[in-house]
């Protein structure tokens, strides 16, 4: 295969850094319990770093077992009153939160980017608007719950414990909190250890919205805090988004208990390109599928399945396009690929990429200058990948795509479904009938046809098989938070 | 002159075939007329064979039209109705009739589930986005000891209506109703492997079923809390959907939470397709 040299055109962009002077972060953030910021019982504070600079941004309290108990007590105390509010009043609190997120959108976007490393373009255009949209959508459900469950009588579950990952910190908090609160539950949210800040700003927003004390608690911490929270006897429902390994631990820990559970876990999603696809459009979709948010996306199109007849052409186009990706300062508005979220995640990506090389796959990584400090991984493409290679099986959760080939539609479906995961898939073809036929044969919770990585609060999202169970978004997202009368 | 009866050899039902346990083992059971009979004591290998048969049958079963699956379940109800007298001797008449009505109820669900659980999503972008329920896959059922027939049918029917295939562990003390049901389903139009019924020791079979990596969900109405916890732990290994509950007591309890039963064994798939050029 011939690969074209990188373009001779020099794509010089003047730096376009987003101003940060309008963001006023405190030096230190407490736990948000019972409507106010609290010192942790064990006085443990940890620094949260900017992964693009490795510089600390703020000190954040980490919750221990005593804090978890305190939060559950306040959530328990607040729950009956919250559920007893007229539905339309509960709705209005959530509408307020949606509006406040919109009003503070620029600040939230900048903080999300500083704390997590994602390009500002994404936090500004995707994370924050969608977080507001989720609150707005579920606010409207609060006084229509029975219509979401086929006119059955409903009741909230009680106190819910929610754990969210570091890839979409505020958006995942919104996915969790909005439906839980709309249904009359009170919630304790644990943000990820590397990205607590926007959740803590959301705590401020809850105060600004005059949300009753105890309805939402925010408990930053690490996996230990999460493990304590999900195992606590006072929790009626656990909702977890994160790795399949941790999801499995949580499911096992809740064995034999009445605690209800929903899991949104990992993926190794197939992005399938047929020979009749519009190739330039497909290239954009492939790039969006795997390099969006540095590939830190549970539904990332990390297995690229290409029909044999077009494989050389498509890879040449893709490689050329990858060469145009701008990697670097996440706060620069021109940046396409930002910083890897943490040193630990960078290590995981490097380990799997090394395994790909060791097992005989062909690696190509784009040439680009990476900043001296921070955690970076340049967009990478693997060809000559066998379906048994670790990079074709395991979730890398980084900007690394593995290419596999297929000859027939049946083979494409078989290969796409040959995974323990089943979160998402992409299909690229100009034949509508074929797209729908393949979409219905794929064992995946979300199937994008001639597009990728679109999300909406009205559209259910969640996995098949080991990608978890339960759905978020739309009326299906209400069911996990309600007791439905027989 | 008294006629010598032709006795029935009870068998497992795996992949559409009536078979003895591959282990060759047997247990005893007592018929309604007091006669002691032998029944197969299924092995872990039988469980694996049954799951393999159910997996093979699942795609084709789900691929049938909802109308067709509804008619097949209705056909099963017809077949059960015609055997009411015989099965009433093992269970009681009311229970058999309830089981028939439960099959009829769920036969009617096959082509309504999509409208009730799914729909078009009004997304804020130019896409046709819609969500549809699809079967979870292969479902394990641990049947209750009583009501043995109705309790089994009430778990089979929603699983099948949603497009799943089933491997069920029959009641250990009361296996005959389930083994008879196999003969009823065997003469309806249910394709081989869509339902697989195993008699034997629950303590041996249920954990083997729950641990099977190619099983997608487990429904346990045994009422055994220790088994429930063990099945949950096994389910976590491959993130299986697990539901535990009390056995149904009659038609009303079998259909009261029909939608939750169907939803619990369905996966919602959301598809996105661009609108415009």
Interface residues (C-beta under 8 A of the other chain):
Chain A: X133 X150 X152 X244 X247 X248 X249 X251 X252 X254 X255 X256 X263 X265 X420 X435 X436 X439 X440 X443 X444 X445 X446 X447 X448 X449 X450 X451 X454 X456 X458 X459 X460 X461 X462 X464 X465 X466 X467 X468 X469 X471 X473 X474 X476 X479 X484 X486
Chain B: X116 X117 X121 X122 X123 X124 X125 X127 X129 X131 X134 X136 X137 X216 X225 X226 X228 X229 X230 X232 X233 X235 X236 X237 X238 X239 X241 X253 X256 X257 X259 X260 X263 X267 X268 X269 X270 X271 X272 X273 X274
